[in-house]
């Protein structure tokens, strides 16, 4: 194909062309100038930040006709061949497809031979973490003491998967994500060279979506330019990338802070109807609230929050009168619903419920503010004038007591303080007269006895509670109690619903399994060994 994509067309060819990795390029240039280049180098970092590109430039610097030099000429045959990936002395190996021990054995056999026409024979192994343990072990001795004409350059996005024995034999350089401002400027320069008109908002959107990766940013830019007539706007970028417009995030945060539940429902409905990914929208909301919280905590946050200045101004306006503790509350609720949104079969409903719950959250006062209020009340109380209570004239009233000649009603002799004994006697009467009622009152206690009523507390399953509350059941219970006390008694029933033991245990097991599935160590093991969970057994 004649067309060359931006990611290849504008690939850096010298150390000075690399953006945002000066801590690595300057170190390598110094090492080359001082003749202190190690035989084993490892570049690690996020995708698209320049690991393989720096490896190629280092190979050119070591094999340049005028080198070793920190500034390869890019004109000699060696530099041209390396740039075109045609050099017979520079081998680029894909660690994912050449990960077996037999491939490393072949490599060990080949390093015995001298370079064909270069100064060094250089092996660049990309995604080196994909090598098997046996392959790593086969490489150990060769990597520790290679021939003087051999150099190894490794690149990986996951250095934690590389054995420590390999890491200890290399000099490691960690690449950083490219900040948004640098990425926007870099893409702007490319658009000028390509004579493409593009808005700054579109560049910011692309840079944000690239997550600090230059290759990702250039690939997205290439795609968006292909879908337009020459002038690229923010609307074009949002439409092509299928991402949610940032305005929705500000509308969501505004609805939260002002308690507008209906507005939230309308926003989610619009997002859903436009075909946007609900789970991605949730992630955007989390990031947006993180930025709001960081802005509330500190003032100098330009290095922490990678967003344009006009958005920072909008955020500051939104949180101007919002306490930090309230934002913390919202953030806690937002994080607690992550599992329900990301793993639900109905993510839209899960997100709606979560956002409405956040919207209904009432702000709490901070501890300092509560103490301040208490101090104010104490001072007010201490300074208030004392008011004497008015004196009352109490008159003695004589009451004539008539002697009651009627025979008093004899009530059963009961010590009302001993409620447990009384309740056992009542239960015995219930067992004899109403056996089913006795079963419903299996876990019950007599809490209190007063003149005309008693208070009964029952711990039972939902079925037993419902049966107890039936009118006929209550009539039977009242009948026995009235008969026992010898007078009319009102019954106050306190019910506590308890789960069936088997159901409770099953729920506990489900919680344990869910916790195990979401445990970070389990996720790390699955990722490292590329495995799947077949079954979870509770011991």
Protein Blocks (a to p, Z undefined) as FASTA:
>chain_A
ZZdcfklmmgcfbfklpghilmmmmmmmmmmmnopacfbdcdeddehilpmmmmmmmmmm
mmgmklccfbdgklamklmmmmnopafkbccddfklmmcfklmmmmmmmmmpccfklmbd
cdddehkllpcfklmmmmmmmmmmgcfkbccddddfblmlpcfklmmmpccdddddddfk
lmmmmmmmmmmmnopacdfklmmmmmmmnnopaklmmmmmmmmmmmpghiacfklmmmmn
opacfklmmmmmmmmmnopaklmmmmmmmmmmnopafklmmmmmmmmmmmmmmmmmpmbl
mlmmccdfklmmmmmmmmmmgcfklmmmmmmmmmmmmmmmmmpcblmlmmmmmmmmmmmp
ccdddfklmmmmmmmmmmmmmmpccddddddddddddddddddfbdcdddddddfklmml
mmmmmmmmmmmmmmmlmmmmmmgcdfbdcfkbccddddddfklmmmmmpmklmmmmmmmm
mmmnopacdddddddddddfklmmmmmmmmmmmmmmmpmklmmmmmmnopacfbdcdZZ
